[in-house]
Amino acid sequence: MPKSKSKTRRTFTREFKVQAVQLVTEKGYSYAEAARQLGITDAQIRNWKKQIEAAGTQGFPGRGHAVDEEVQRLRTENKRLLLEREILKKAAAFFARECA
């Protein structure tokens, strides 16, 4: 049986895209050089550059990344609150011993 030639679509992080564009805009690489070095096509870098120019810092919103960022923010906040709770427990125990 012949193997199917289905390609899986590669996804790139926002940081990767920004850095790829920076190779061309700030480092002086040609689109072809940057693309060859990163293993992508020069058309991808051109498209990413257009997106950055059009949307600025809001470029590359992705699918559901806002939700992912919110989840990460909430996890970080939860970790901080759990740490604070532990500190308060220890402080309460300490002061309970001092007053007794």
N, C-alpha and C positions, 0 to 999 in steps of 0.2 A: 504494500500500500504506500503510495507517495505521501510524504508529509505535507501538511498544509503550510502555506507560506503566509500565514496571518502575522502581521507585525503588531506588536504591542506599542501603544503610543507612549513615548517617553515624556515624563513631566519634569519640569525644572523649577527650582525654588525661585522666589523673587530675587534673593541675594545673588544667585547664579546669573540670572538674566541681567541684573544691574552691573555685575562685575564683567560680564561679557561685553556689554555696551561700553563700559569704561575702558576696556582694552583698546577700543577703536577711538573713542572720543578723548581720552586723557593720556593714554600710553602711546598713541601714534601707530598702532597696528592697522594694517589694512583689514577689511572685512574678511577676505580670504585667509589671511594669516591667523586671525583670531579664531575663525571657524575651524580651521584645520587643527589648531592647537587644542581646542575644546571638544573636537569630535562632533561638531554640529555643522549646519549649512550656513553660508553667509546670509542667505535670505532670512533665516531666523533672527540673526543679530540685527539686520536691517529693520525687520518688523518690530523687534523689541525696542529699538531706538525710537521708532515712530511712536510706539505706545508711551514711552517715557516722555517724549516731547509733548505729546497730546495730553497726557494725564498727570504728569509730574509725579509727585510722591504717592498719588493714588493709583499709579499704574500697576498692572498685574494683580487684580483683586483675587483671582483664582476662584475655586469652587468651595465655598464654605469656610474659607480661611478666617473670616471674621468670627465665626462660631468657634473655630479652633483657638483663636487668640483669646476669646472670652473664656473658654474652658481653661486655658493655661493661666490666665489672670486669676481665675477663681481658685485654681489649685494652689497657686502661689499664696494667695490671701489665706486660704484654709490652712496651709502649712504654718504661716506666720501666727494665725490665731491659735492653733494648737500649741505652738511654742509658748505664746503668751499665757495660755491657760496653765501650762505646766509650771511656768515661773510663778504665777499667782498661787498655785497650790502649794508650792514649796515655801513661798513667803508667808502664806496663812499658817502653815504648820510651824514655821519658825517663830512667828509672833505668838502663836498659841502656847508654845513652850516657854517663851519669855514671860508671858503674863501668868503662867501657872506657878 
